[in-house]
Amino acid sequence: MKFVLSRGVCAALFSLFAVSTHGSAQTTTPPAPSSTQSPAHPRGKVVFSRSTDENGNTTTTASPETHPKAQAAGAVSAQDADRQAVTFTALDMDVHLRPVEHRMAARVLMTIRNDGKGALSHVPLQISSSLNWERILANGKDALFQVAVVNSDADHTGRLREATISLAAPLAPGATLSIDATYSGAIEKSAQRLLAIGTPDDVALHSDWDEIGSGFTGIRGFGNVVWYPVASVPVMLGDGAKLFDEMGEHKLREAGAQFRMHLAVEFPHGQAPNVAIINGHPVALTVMDQGSEEVAGVAVAQTEATTLGFEAPSLFVAERNSHSGQNLTEWVTSDNAVNAQLWSEAADRVTPFLQGWLGQRPRAQLTLLDLPDRADAPFETGALLATNLRDAPPDQIDGIMAHALTHAWMQSPRAWLGEGVAHFMGTLWIEKQQGRDKALTALAAGRDALTIAEPPSPAAGPGQPLAQSISPVYYRTKAAYVFWMLRDLVGDAALSAALRAYDPAKELADDHHFENLVEQAGTRHDLRWFFADWVDADKGLPDLTVDSVFPTSQGPNTLVAVSISNSGYASAEVPITLRTSDNSVTRRVRVQARQKATERLVIPGRPMEVRVNDGTVPETEASEHVTNIDLTVGGSRP
């Protein structure tokens, strides 16, 4: 029977999983997971295994099972430069799931662009090692390709199956290529990569819960399970932050790509799924045939062409009970329905607060998807939060909802705006409920990691400009600090007005869209210095020192001169607060990078201390400087 993928459900139902049993593909040591099936139309052998050593160098070795003549016949291995050059600009997917057998089959029409400096003679494409390449066409013609198993923890199996396509003519820099690929295989739970680094079994399986299964299918994409074609540099867990940086780099490179998908799902009679979520967006799932005891039923769904943001494509299909709340829809397991009310009530409590900052209506409904096990790690993409909707204290659920619902409002294609505003709103909710000190403590929880990640100087490395950031410590922690600083620079009303007026579509066309909105909303119409140092470039963090504090009595008042130096490469505007036993006065002063500034404050009575920065501006060292003032000796002491 011929393997055919089409948009006709009947044709897809009976033909997608007709897999030939002859011709087993060769694998390298260690053996492939037991779920891996032989390809229906093997057009290449697994002739290479590639791994990354402790120094970051990569090696490629021939499989001992490979026949010498096959190697001599022009076998090729992809290079990192080839992988980094490939950018996907369009993915049109036809996916068929058979959850009872944990299997999927897919046909993907994709467009790639050569973003490298030189022409590409070979194009590498990767999928999970539990899937098998079957046929690849380039510009409508059958392409020759070699298949290698590549060690990489971008997939939960710890390996990728890489097809290196030999092009008939080199692909010039900037040129595009149309590729038509089919592949199939099984996706079951696998914690291979986590177990390899000593993670306890239960923790590993509740972290890597991706699978295609009856009642629940959840496959989160690159960095969890590679169920669609990618081109990536092999990375391993335990090698610093390389895996997470590669995950961010992948999202950044694919942002702006056009994505379309047609989905067909088989199911046992009487067990039809009722929710499908593609890339964080619920899509209508239509049951075409209920099936019978002997024949599986089939349900279909499809998306229109959409533009990917900073996200890895993901797919969820499940059988759940639906509950609607204010600005959200919950899909919960039958034994967990009682908790749906708890999460809905949390949304009711948080929504007025978000409306005050972000506007009356979110751009999308928040989707809550109940994960199968209470211990499963949460997953978030766009306006989807997949988590176990467990019973928890209201304040804990409220905090989660303040963050998650913000994504429904923002819908930004920029990570620092989408995730940064969500983290910012989460800390503002803490401030509202528990006070400013608690909020700043929550904000500071990520500062140590940020100081480690930041380069000590621009000459030491480019860092990550916030507008192009790929690491959570930047687009979440640093971005949240940026919004706290903007709040102090322009005030709550102006920042809220900018967030309300924000348009995700305009953001893609104008990198300064949000900056312009902030400047237009308030009285400070030139914030170029701030965005230049904190968003458009990565100049590290400021490093402030209180050089001197000189008090001078002036009758009932005291004049205090505070001198500050900034040895960092990022300018900062910080509050200076002068306190007496029953009074205080605050001024703001901008300290340019690598420069000094002096501010003079007058306060009635005898000042006791001066405080520079209050924790809202992250520094390389302490983000709060307190100097005690001793008027009896005419000076100050730290």
GIPE-V744061 format. One record per helix or strand. SS is the DSSP state (hx for helix, st for strand). FROM is the first residue (numbers start at 0). TO is the last residue. If there is no record, write none. Layout:
<<SS | FROM | TO> <SS | FROM | TO>>
This chain:
<<hx | 8 | 14> <st | 45 | 51> <st | 57 | 61> <hx | 67 | 71> <hx | 79 | 84> <st | 85 | 97> <hx | 98 | 100> <st | 102 | 113> <st | 119 | 127> <st | 130 | 137> <st | 140 | 141> <st | 143 | 150> <st | 158 | 170> <st | 175 | 185> <hx | 191 | 194> <hx | 200 | 206> <st | 210 | 212> <st | 215 | 218> <st | 220 | 220> <st | 224 | 224> <st | 229 | 229> <hx | 241 | 253> <st | 257 | 266> <st | 274 | 277> <st | 280 | 282> <st | 285 | 288> <st | 296 | 301> <st | 305 | 306> <st | 314 | 317> <st | 320 | 324> <st | 327 | 331> <hx | 333 | 357> <st | 365 | 369> <st | 378 | 380> <st | 383 | 386> <hx | 393 | 409> <hx | 414 | 433> <hx | 435 | 443> <hx | 446 | 452> <hx | 457 | 459> <hx | 465 | 467> <hx | 471 | 489> <hx | 491 | 500> <hx | 503 | 508> <hx | 512 | 520> <hx | 527 | 533> <st | 541 | 541> <st | 543 | 553> <st | 556 | 565> <st | 571 | 578> <st | 583 | 590> <st | 595 | 603> <st | 608 | 613> <st | 618 | 618> <st | 623 | 629> <hx | 630 | 632> <st | 634 | 636>>
